[in-house]
Structure formats: structure tokens, C-alpha cells
Amino acid sequence: MSQLALLGGPKTKTKAFPVWPQFDDAERTALTNVLESRLWWRTPGSRTLAFEQAFAIFHGANHAIAVTGTSVVPGTCLERSLILRELATSSWRVETRQVPPNT
């Protein structure tokens, strides 16, 4: 095994990392549209639902939930599992309806 670069061995990465984040005018326009809409969260009319659906399809999943950061994930998972358990053991009838997006 060769010597670690830290200890004087050869570097394995010789090129600089690419500039980040990478984006184009389409992404700049989409971001501006979201910012100007003032619908930054998971609200009717936001782009979050469309993103979640596209993300799920891309990954071959039935559902996806967008979160604001990784620290939100454990609470979201716990909350979701408690809600599902309650629905599964409840005698209540649950009705859902689609809310049309604001246009």
C-alpha cells in the first residue's frame, strides 16, 4: 500500500473541485419565482408538491416529503409513523380531498 498523502505520499486528487453550486438561467428564474411568490413552505400553490412528486418518480418511490434540513427528518419520520399508527388503530373514518393549486 502506498503512503498517505498526509504523510508525504502522492495526492489522489489533482484537480480542483468544480465551482458550487452549479446553476443556469432556468434555475435562477425558478428560484426568483418562488422567492417572489412568498410561498416558501409546503402550502397550496407552492412548487413543493410538484418537486416532491418529481423527486419520488425520479427515485422510483411512491412518495417523497421535502424538508427544510436534515435536523427535521427524525421528527418528520416519528410524526408520520405516529399518525399512521393512529389511523390504523382508529375507528374514525378519514376523508381526504385534493386542494387545487392557487393560480
Steps between C-alpha positions, in 0.01 A plus 500: 500500500636843412561767760216740587522848345483639853826323572673601176349252254346597165174697494206310356310816403697728272225721351305765690138433589248660260339828594194441718210540486457447128190657347372654181250770404204258523584422863562867574155584357330218694663613825401862437140391431482310829654785698265756347195276556562510879387133509818349636346219702276206428192705425237475228630668191863440585739304284586264783234242410616495137859458617405216735313319223785541250754392762299187585465407133871555438586264786231244422318571828129537563542814712755761601489767769709814469649632824690815584809317627631174634420591860129494409508142367487303830202700626321471166551123495382461858198722443408312183529160668285612795233639267493179295478288814213713629314472169553125487364448852231765493134433433467847350432532130765716336410701193749680280452748222722654240558872540535671163818708466470876511546648156 
